[in-house]
Amino acid sequence: MIFGYVGTLTDPGAEEYREPLAHRTGELLGVCRPRFWEALAGSFGERTVRVHGGRRAR
């Protein structure tokens, strides 16, 4: 699970950079960049309501 892409404390004007940064993160992790972005973008709603747990999830 990758955390930190919820975007609740980020500048809305930075939205245009979110996808390129996700692609770079995927590259650094050695995963398919477009799929990584799709997973992040597709799970946004679930992550904002902590479906997968919060910061203290074990």
Residue frames relative to the residue before (quaternion, step in Angstrom):
aa qw qx qy qz dx dy dz
M 1.0000 0.0000 0.0000 0.0000 0.00 0.00 0.00
I 0.2014 -0.7645 0.6047 0.0966 3.54 -0.93 0.94
F 0.1574 -0.7936 0.5842 0.0638 3.55 -0.79 1.04
G 0.6530 0.5595 -0.3695 0.3521 3.56 -1.25 0.18
Y 0.6593 0.4980 -0.3239 0.4609 3.60 1.20 0.08
V 0.3375 0.7567 -0.5022 0.2476 3.56 1.19 0.31
G 0.2849 -0.8157 0.4636 0.1965 3.57 1.05 -0.73
T 0.4140 0.7345 -0.4660 0.2680 3.59 1.17 0.23
L 0.7627 0.3106 -0.1840 0.5366 3.59 1.13 -0.48
T 0.5365 0.6228 -0.4034 0.4019 3.56 1.13 0.53
D 0.6008 -0.5579 0.4472 0.3574 3.50 -1.31 0.40
P 0.4368 -0.7070 0.4824 0.2771 3.64 -0.65 1.03
G 0.5952 0.5755 -0.3583 0.4316 3.59 1.18 -0.49
A 0.6338 0.5389 -0.3244 0.4502 3.57 1.24 -0.34
E 0.3450 0.7765 -0.4728 0.2333 3.60 1.28 0.00
E 0.6457 0.5471 -0.3291 0.4189 3.58 0.96 -0.82
Y 0.6879 0.4758 -0.2798 0.4714 3.60 1.20 -0.42
R 0.4909 0.7058 -0.4161 0.2962 3.58 1.22 -0.37
E 0.6968 0.4660 -0.2894 0.4622 3.60 0.80 -0.94
P 0.6666 0.4801 -0.3365 0.4603 3.65 0.80 -0.81
L 0.6500 0.5030 -0.3259 0.4672 3.61 1.01 -0.71
A 0.6247 0.5173 -0.3384 0.4770 3.58 1.06 -0.69
H 0.6265 0.5254 -0.3373 0.4665 3.59 1.01 -0.74
R 0.6515 0.5042 -0.3107 0.4741 3.58 0.98 -0.83
T 0.6373 0.5159 -0.3284 0.4689 3.59 0.97 -0.79
G 0.6405 0.5186 -0.3198 0.4676 3.59 0.95 -0.84
E 0.6352 0.5276 -0.3214 0.4636 3.54 1.01 -0.82
L 0.6742 0.4954 -0.2929 0.4628 3.57 0.90 -0.92
L 0.6877 0.4612 -0.2770 0.4874 3.57 1.11 -0.67
G 0.4529 -0.7103 0.4319 0.3223 3.57 1.28 -0.21
V 0.5409 0.5890 -0.4185 0.4306 3.56 1.12 0.63
C 0.6683 -0.4849 0.3758 0.4207 3.55 -1.29 0.30
R 0.4346 -0.7431 0.4449 0.2469 3.57 -0.50 1.18
P 0.6910 0.4566 -0.3204 0.4598 3.66 0.73 -0.84
R 0.6527 0.5054 -0.3272 0.4599 3.61 0.97 -0.74
F 0.6123 0.5414 -0.3465 0.4604 3.56 1.05 -0.75
W 0.6544 0.4987 -0.3066 0.4787 3.59 0.92 -0.90
E 0.6469 0.5190 -0.3267 0.4532 3.61 0.89 -0.86
A 0.6521 0.5084 -0.3146 0.4662 3.58 0.99 -0.84
L 0.6614 0.4978 -0.3093 0.4680 3.58 0.94 -0.84
A 0.6985 0.4671 -0.2727 0.4686 3.56 0.78 -1.02
G 0.6906 0.5027 -0.2758 0.4409 3.57 0.98 -0.86
S 0.7306 0.4036 -0.2370 0.4971 3.58 1.14 -0.53
F 0.3227 0.7865 -0.4833 0.2092 3.59 1.26 0.08
G 0.6887 0.4937 -0.2850 0.4480 3.57 0.76 -1.03
E 0.6595 0.5030 -0.3072 0.4665 3.58 0.95 -0.87
R 0.6815 0.4913 -0.2957 0.4546 3.56 0.93 -0.84
T 0.6438 0.5336 -0.3405 0.4300 3.60 1.02 -0.65
V 0.7432 0.3379 -0.2163 0.5355 3.59 1.16 -0.48
R 0.5001 -0.7217 0.3695 0.3043 3.55 1.32 0.46
V 0.1287 0.8087 -0.5580 0.1347 3.59 0.96 0.82
H 0.7482 0.3841 -0.1967 0.5039 3.58 1.04 -0.80
G 0.6801 -0.4526 0.2819 0.5031 3.58 1.27 0.20
G 0.4599 -0.6723 0.5117 0.2735 3.51 -1.26 0.38
R 0.7869 -0.2874 0.2257 0.4973 3.54 -1.24 -0.40
R 0.7518 0.3986 -0.2084 0.4822 3.57 1.02 -0.74
A 0.3247 0.7492 -0.5142 0.2625 3.59 1.22 0.31
R 0.2198 -0.7901 0.5615 0.1106 3.55 -1.00 0.80
